[in-house]
Amino acid sequence: MVTKKITNYVCFDIETTGLNIKNDEIIEIAAIRIENGKVTAIFEQLIQPENPILFDIASLTEITNDIVADAPTIREVMPDFLSFIQNSLLVGHNIAKFDLPFCQRVALETCGTNITNRYIDTMALARKVLQLNSYKLTQVAEAFGIIPDRAHRALADCETTQRCFEALQAIAPDAISIQIFCPFQTQSPNLPNKAERTSHVTLRDIKHFKSRPHARDIIPATNIFDPSHPLYEQTCVITGEFIEMSAADVMQSIADCGGHCADNVTQRTTMLIVGGASNPDQKSGKSKRAEEYISKGQPIRIISEREFITILNESSEKSAKLPSATNRLTVSREQLAKNLEGYIKKQLDNAPEPYDINKVIVELRTPEKGSLYWALLILGQPCFRFVGGAIGYVEAAPIIMELVKQAGLALVPRASKNMWQRIGENDFAQWLEQLSENTVFIDIYEKLLQTNGFDCCSRYMMCSEAGHCIHPDIMFAGQCTYRQKLKKGIIFFGSKRTVPETKETI
């Protein structure tokens, strides 16, 4: 039994993707070092999990997939956490059955290290001292009149636990018992490896998770590279929040210049690009790791988002001066967009249907994040956009992807099926020249006209006799399901009926 007041310890807490100690992941870890009764150091770190954070966990902790998108991995964080706690006495709420065995499993997997610290579990201590209906941290805090700043965030829970521990010490110092954590008593010796672990996620979670850029999902939109480009054959990692470009576009630009994207800083990394919105006083785990490698002689170049864009722009200007033998696009991005506009209008104007070619326009768009780009709109809906840095590419909207693929456009898949797929500008220009008799843009126009349901006007009998839609307003007629049937030779009414009334109806 201990009667002397404990004034030196480390209070810690973790937030996880679930309650399964063997399978789930740590998404936040925090610790407070107390020396002589005063806080002397704080450790706090969000962690990017390998699997998406479930909606209910995000709602409980307010830690979403977006928040941890650029956070370091547990492999980067755990060594720093172990260095922080060292061999200190650990204090935490329910740490004997949850936090310690959870951290032990991760420490063993990532560092090959066992945690054998002495510890005090404030939940067990509260059960000895207090008579409560529940011994959750919030209930224990309430018993002492302690109001937590916010629950289910690691640092806030650390602070609440520390205050509860001090209160428990004050009323029952003799009830405190210090134990030594023995990992083999609280944890199965046959821990599953990463391949064996499973995570139960919803389709919504998977969709959200896949929307995050990962190096394995970045595929070059061209196979033509300039070996003299500063990014060529560079292994690049990005960190922080970007302002002028999205993270996905930064990684795509690297790949399109012949560079290689990676998710984490390793000995192979040659360049780290830091987002413009990053706080220079709060370096990410990737930045710290890069600086460690640099101090050991590793040639890693750390550049800002602005420096990265300057590299792209300067290389783009250089490329524009190269002779045509380099096979680079000689027309501007704006001109390519307007060439496409003219091609579409010509195809629509030559069609038997009275299409409104004024509904096909090219405009310069100014997104909140990222660079300006040209977009081609049909019926007010963006269908193509012309973007890129030193290497330009054309992106097709998801709604028209299948149509343009059927017409022979070799789009490069993206991380998510809902993302705009892309192709190099040169390849797109060549595809446009080879279309000849293909009616893909008429098909696109028709697709955008359509809506669900049978929205026919009173002319359906006359349309049946004519064998085609006779409505003078193509915008209105485009919404008519019967019009689409007529185009396929399916007639439901009148003397030219092709579908028996007893078998099928509209």
DOVEXDREN-741618 format. One record per residue (C-alpha): x, y, z; residue in three letters. Coordinates in steps of 0.5 Angstrom, whole numbers, plus 2048, in hexadecimal, padded with zeros to 3 digits. Example, Ala and Ser with C-alpha at 12.3 -4.5 7.8 and 13.67 -1.06 7.14 Angstrom:
BEGIN
8197F7810Ala/81B7FE80ESer/
//
This chain:
BEGIN
800800800Met/8028077FFVal/80180D803Thr/806812801Lys/8038177FBLys/8058157F4Ile/80781B7F1Thr/80B8187EBAsn/8088147E6Tyr/8058157DEVal/7FE8157DDCys/7FC8127D6Phe/7F68107D2Asp/7F480E7CBIle/7EE80E7C6Glu/7ED8087C1Thr/7E98067BBThr/7E68017C0Gly/7E67FD7C6Leu/7E97F77C3Asn/7F07F77C6Ile/7F37F27C1Lys/7F07F57BBAsn/7EE7FC7BCAsp/7F38027BBGlu/7F68087BFIle/7F380F7BCIle/7F68137C1Glu/7FA8137C7Ile/7FC8187CDAla/8008187D3Ala/80281D7D8Ile/80881D7DCArg/80781F7E4Ile/80D8217E8Glu/80D8237EFAsn/8058247EEGly/8068287E8Lys/8058277E1Val/80C8287DDThr/80B8257D6Ala/8058237D2Ile/80581E7CCPhe/7FF81E7C7Glu/7FE81B7C0Gln/7F98197BBLeu/7FA8137B8Ile/7F88107B1Gln/7F58097B1Pro/7F68047ABGlu/7EF8037ABAsn/7E98097ABPro/7E680B7B1Ile/7DF8097B2Leu/7DA80E7B2Phe/7D880D7BAAsp/7DF80D7BCIle/7E08147B8Ala/7D98177BBSer/7DC8147C2Leu/7E38177C2Thr/7E281D7BDGlu/7E88197B9Ile/7E68197B2Thr/7EA8157ACAsn/7EB81C7A9Asp/7EE81F7B0Ile/7F38197B0Val/7F48197A8Ala/7FB81C7A9Asp/7FD8197B0Ala/8038157B1Pro/80280D7B2Thr/8028097B8Ile/8098077B6Arg/80C80E7B6Glu/8088107BDVal/80980A7C1Met/81180B7C2Pro/8108127C4Asp/80A8107C9Phe/80F80B7CCLeu/8158107CCSer/8108157D0Phe/80D8107D5Ile/81480C7D6Gln/8148087DDAsn/80F80D7E0Ser/80980B7E5Leu/80380B7E0Leu/7FC80E7E2Val/7F680D7DEGly/7EF80B7DFHis/7ED8037DDAsn/7F48037DAIle/7F57FC7DDAla/7F07F97D9Lys/7F07FD7D3Phe/7F58037D2Asp/7FC7FF7D4Leu/7FA7F87D0Pro/7F87FC7CAPhe/7FF8007CACys/8037FA7CCGln/8007F67C6Arg/8027FC7C1Val/8097FD7C5Ala/80A7F67C3Leu/8087F77BCGlu/80B7FD7BAThr/8127FD7BFCys/8127F67C1Gly/8127F97C8Thr/80E7F77CFAsn/80B7FC7D3Ile/80D7FA7DBThr/80C8007DEAsn/8098017E5Arg/8018047E5Tyr/7FB8067E9Ile/7F48057E6Asp/7F080B7E8Thr/7EA8067E7Met/7EC8017EBAla/7EE8067F1Leu/7E780A7F0Ala/7E38037F1Arg/7E78027F8Lys/7E58097FAVal/7DF80B7F7Leu/7D88097F7Gln/7D580A7F0Leu/7D08077EBAsn/7D68087E5Ser/7DD8097E6Tyr/7DE80C7DFLys/7E38127DFLeu/7DD8177DEThr/7DA8147E4Gln/7E08147E9Val/7E181B7E6Ala/7DA81D7E8Glu/7DB81A7EFAla/7E081F7F0Phe/7DD8257EDGly/7E28247E7Ile/7DF8277E1Ile/7E38247DBPro/7E58297D5Asp/7E28237D0Arg/7E281C7D1Ala/7E58177CCHis/7EB81B7CAArg/7F28187CCAla/7F581E7CFLeu/7EE8217D3Ala/7ED81A7D6Asp/7F481A7D8Cys/7F38217DCGlu/7ED81E7DFThr/7F08187E1Thr/7F681B7E4Gln/7F18207E8Arg/7ED81A7EACys/7F38167EDPhe/7F581C7F1Glu/7EE81C7F4Ala/7EE8157F5Leu/7F58157F8Gln/7F381B7FDAla/7ED817800Ile/7F0810800Ala/7F78107FFPro/7F8809803Asp/7F38067FDAla/7F88077F8Ile/7FC8017F5Ser/8028017F0Ile/8027FB7EBGln/8077F97E6Ile/8047F87DFPhe/8067F17DDCys/8047F07D5Pro/8037E97D5Phe/7FE7E97DAGln/7F97ED7D7Thr/7FA7EC7D0Gln/7FA7E57CBSer/8017E37C9Pro/7FF7E27C2Asn/7FD7E97C0Leu/7FA7E97B9Pro/7FE7EC7B4Asn/7FC7F27AFLys/7FA7ED7AAAla/7F57E97AFGlu/7F27EF7B2Arg/7EB7F17AFThr/7E77F87B0Ser/7E07F87AFHis/7DE7FF7ABVal/7D88017A8Thr/7D88037A0Leu/7D880A7A2Arg/7DE8097A6Asp/7E28067A1Ile/7E080B79BLys/7E28107A0His/7E980D7A1Phe/7EA80B79ALys/7E9813798Ser/7EF81479CArg/7F6815797Pro/7FA80F798His/80180E795Ala/7FF807792Arg/7F880A78FAsp/7FC80F78BIle/7FD80D783Ile/80181277EPro/7FC815779Ala/802815774Thr/807810772Asn/80C81676FIle/811819774Phe/81681E774Asp/81C81B777Pro/81F822779Ser/81982477DHis/81A825784Pro/815820787Leu/81781B782Tyr/819814786Glu/81881878CGln/815814792Thr/810819795Cys/80C81A79BVal/80781F79DIle/8058217A4Thr/8008277A7Gly/7FA82A7A4Glu/7FB82D79DPhe/7F883479BIle/7F9835793Glu/7F882E791Met/7F5827794Ser/7F9822797Ala/7F781D791Ala/7F982278CAsp/80082378FVal/80181C78FMet/7FE81B788Gln/803821786Ser/80981D789Ile/807817785Ala/80581A77EAsp/80C81D77FCys/81081677FGly/810817787Gly/80E81278CHis/809813792Cys/80A810799Ala/80681079FAsp/80B8107A4Asn/8128137A5Val/81780E7A4Thr/81F80D7A2Gln/81C80D79BArg/81981479CThr/81C819798Thr/81781F798Met/81282179ELeu/80D82679BIle/80982A7A1Val/80282D7A0Gly/8028347A0Gly/7FC8347A6Ala/8018307AASer/8038337B1Asn/80B8347B1Pro/80B8347B9Asp/80782D7B9Gln/80B8297B4Lys/8088227B2Ser/80B81B7B3Gly/80D81B7ACLys/8118227ADSer/81481F7B3Lys/8168197B0Arg/81981C7AAAla/81D8217AEGlu/82081B7B2Glu/8228187ACTyr/82581E7A9Ile/82981F7B0Ser/82C8187AELys/82E81A7A7Gly/8288177A3Gln/82781C79DPro/82081E79EIle/81E82579CArg/81882879FIle/81482D79BIle/80E83179CSer/807831798Glu/809838795Arg/810835793Glu/80D82F790Phe/80883378CIle/80E837789Thr/812831787Ile/80C82F783Leu/80A835780Asn/81283677EGlu/81283077BSer/80C831777Ser/80E837774Glu/815834772Lys/81182E76FSer/80D83376BAla/813835768Lys/81582E766Leu/81582D75EPro/80F82875CSer/81482275BAla/813821763Thr/80C81F761Asn/809824766Arg/803828765Leu/80482E761Thr/7FD832762Val/7FB835769Ser/7F683276EArg/7F183776CGlu/7F1836765Gln/7F182E766Leu/7EA82F76AAla/7E8834765Lys/7E982F75FAsn/7E582A763Leu/7E082F763Glu/7E083075CGly/7E082875ATyr/7DA82775FIle/7D682D75CLys/7D782A755Lys/7D5823757Gln/7CF82675ALeu/7CD82B754Asp/7CE82574FAsn/7C9820753Ala/7C2820751Pro/7BF822757Glu/7BF829759Pro/7C482A75ETyr/7C6830762Asp/7CD831760Ile/7CD837765Asn/7CD83376BLys/7D4831769Val/7D983676CIle/7E083676FVal/7E183A775Glu/7E783C77ALeu/7E6839781Arg/7E983C787Thr/7E883678DPro/7E9838794Glu/7EF834794Lys/7F383278EGly/7F5836788Ser/7F1839783Leu/7EF83477DTyr/7EA834777Trp/7E4830777Ala/7DF82E771Leu/7D882E773Leu/7D282A770Ile/7CB82D772Leu/7CE830778Gly/7D282A77BGln/7D982977APro/7DC823776Cys/7E3824775Phe/7E8829778Arg/7EF82A776Phe/7F482A77CVal/7FB82977EGly/80282C77FGly/80882A77BAla/804824778Ile/7FD826776Gly/7F7821776Tyr/7F0821774Val/7EB81E779Glu/7E481C778Ala/7DE81C77CAla/7DC81577FPro/7D581677CIle/7D8816775Ile/7DE811776Met/7DB80B774Glu/7D880E76DLeu/7DF81176CVal/7E380B76DLys/7DE807768Gln/7E080C763Ala/7E880A764Gly/7EA80F769Leu/7EF80C76EAla/7EE80F775Leu/7F380E77AVal/7EF80B781Pro/7EF80F787Arg/7EF80D78EAla/7E780D78FSer/7E280B789Lys/7DF81278BAsn/7E5816789Met/7E6819782Trp/7EB81577EGln/7F081877AArg/7F4817774Ile/7FA81B771Gly/7F982176DGlu/7FD81E767Asn/7F9818767Asp/7F281C768Phe/7F4820762Ala/7F681A75EGln/7EF816760Trp/7EB81D75ELeu/7EE81C757Glu/7ED815756Gln/7E5815758Leu/7E3817751Ser/7DC814750Glu/7DB812758Asn/7D581575BThr/7D7815762Val/7D681C763Phe/7CE81C761Ile/7CE816766Asp/7D181A76BIle/7CC82076ATyr/7C681B76AGlu/7C8818770Lys/7C881E774Leu/7C2820771Leu/7BE81A774Gln/7BB81977BThr/7B881477EAsn/7B081277DGly/7AB813777Phe/7AB81A776Asp/7A781B76FCys/7A382176CCys/79C820769Ser/7A081F762Arg/7A1818763Tyr/79C81575EMet/79F81A759Met/7A681775BCys/7A481075ASer/7A1812753Glu/7A8815751Ala/7AC810754Gly/7B0815758His/7AF81B75DCys/7AC82175AIle/7AC826760His/7B082C75EPro/7B382E764Asp/7B9829765Ile/7BA82A76CMet/7B382876EPhe/7B3822769Ala/7BA82076CGly/7B681E772Gln/7B181A76FCys/7B2812770Thr/7AE81176ATyr/7B3815765Arg/7B8810767Gln/7B480A766Lys/7B280D75FLeu/7B980E75DLys/7BA80675ELys/7B480575AGly/7AF803760Ile/7A980675EIle/7A3805763Phe/79D809760Phe/79A80A759Gly/79A806753Ser/7A1805753Lys/7A180275AArg/7A77FD75BThr/7A57FA762Val/79F7F6763Pro/79A7FA768Glu/7997F476CThr/7A07F276DLys/7A47F876EGlu/7A27FF771Thr/7A6805772Ile/
//
